[in-house]
Amino acid sequence: MSTRSTERTLTFRRQFSLSAVDGSLPAGHYLVVTEEEPLEGLSFAAWQRVRTLLFLPADALPGQAREVVPIDPNELDAALAADGLESQD
């Protein structure tokens, strides 16, 4: 089964928190990837979201890996609304 991915960059002006991450996340730019699979058996093309990933910023130390966390997209939308920002496409 094929999947498709959509990337977008979100900017938070203030620190925020999500249940998938311990503690608060700093203000800044975050890459979000949404993965979708096609719905079979329909007379039109339709896709279903299967997961949403948040790429956390790497520490400034050399050799640090970037962490990727699966998140609830509704919780992310609520955090964006609380921050008062729109996504940058």
C-alpha positions as semicolon CSV with decimal commas, in nm:
position;residue;x (nm);y (nm);z (nm)
1;M;0,000;0,000;0,000
2;S;0,138;0,340;-0,091
3;T;0,154;0,631;0,151
4;R;0,201;1,001;0,106
5;S;0,365;1,250;0,336
6;T;0,296;1,619;0,379
7;E;0,549;1,846;0,547
8;R;0,482;2,182;0,706
9;T;0,676;2,415;0,932
10;L;0,504;2,558;1,237
11;T;0,629;2,850;1,442
12;F;0,553;2,892;1,809
13;R;0,616;3,232;1,970
14;R;0,603;3,091;2,322
15;Q;0,699;2,765;2,487
16;F;0,433;2,496;2,468
17;S;0,372;2,141;2,580
18;L;0,230;1,822;2,430
19;S;0,147;1,501;2,615
20;A;0,387;1,301;2,394
21;V;0,686;1,504;2,519
22;D;0,813;1,537;2,875
23;G;0,828;1,899;2,985
24;S;0,784;2,215;2,782
25;L;0,914;2,273;2,432
26;P;1,086;2,603;2,355
27;A;0,948;2,863;2,117
28;G;1,074;2,822;1,762
29;H;1,021;2,649;1,429
30;Y;0,908;2,286;1,416
31;L;0,876;2,048;1,122
32;V;0,556;1,842;1,122
33;V;0,508;1,546;0,887
34;T;0,165;1,393;0,828
35;E;0,151;1,046;0,676
36;E;-0,161;0,925;0,496
37;E;-0,275;0,605;0,325
38;P;-0,531;0,581;0,044
39;L;-0,878;0,454;0,126
40;E;-0,957;0,160;-0,099
41;G;-1,288;0,073;-0,264
42;L;-1,421;0,426;-0,318
43;S;-1,526;0,579;-0,647
44;F;-1,306;0,883;-0,571
45;A;-0,960;0,939;-0,428
46;A;-0,952;0,973;-0,052
47;W;-0,674;0,954;0,206
48;Q;-0,674;0,869;0,576
49;R;-0,420;1,013;0,819
50;V;-0,222;0,734;0,984
51;R;0,022;0,938;1,192
52;T;0,159;1,282;1,260
53;L;0,524;1,333;1,353
54;L;0,686;1,631;1,525
55;F;1,060;1,683;1,468
56;L;1,212;1,825;1,785
57;P;1,508;2,061;1,756
58;A;1,846;1,900;1,816
59;D;2,058;2,016;2,106
60;A;2,341;2,248;2,011
61;L;2,599;1,986;2,107
62;P;2,788;1,822;1,819
63;G;2,670;1,474;1,728
64;Q;2,325;1,507;1,884
65;A;2,052;1,323;1,698
66;R;1,724;1,489;1,617
67;E;1,428;1,335;1,798
68;V;1,102;1,258;1,616
69;V;0,786;1,215;1,822
70;P;0,445;1,083;1,711
71;I;0,182;1,331;1,828
72;D;-0,193;1,380;1,837
73;P;-0,275;1,631;1,558
74;N;-0,573;1,767;1,755
75;E;-0,347;1,843;2,050
76;L;-0,102;2,017;1,816
77;D;-0,386;2,229;1,672
78;A;-0,491;2,326;2,026
79;A;-0,132;2,427;2,111
80;L;-0,116;2,640;1,795
81;A;-0,447;2,805;1,878
82;A;-0,326;2,880;2,230
83;D;-0,012;3,035;2,084
84;G;-0,220;3,242;1,844
85;L;-0,024;3,152;1,532
86;E;-0,091;3,011;1,190
87;S;0,129;2,761;1,011
88;Q;0,379;2,875;0,748
89;D;0,338;2,677;0,426
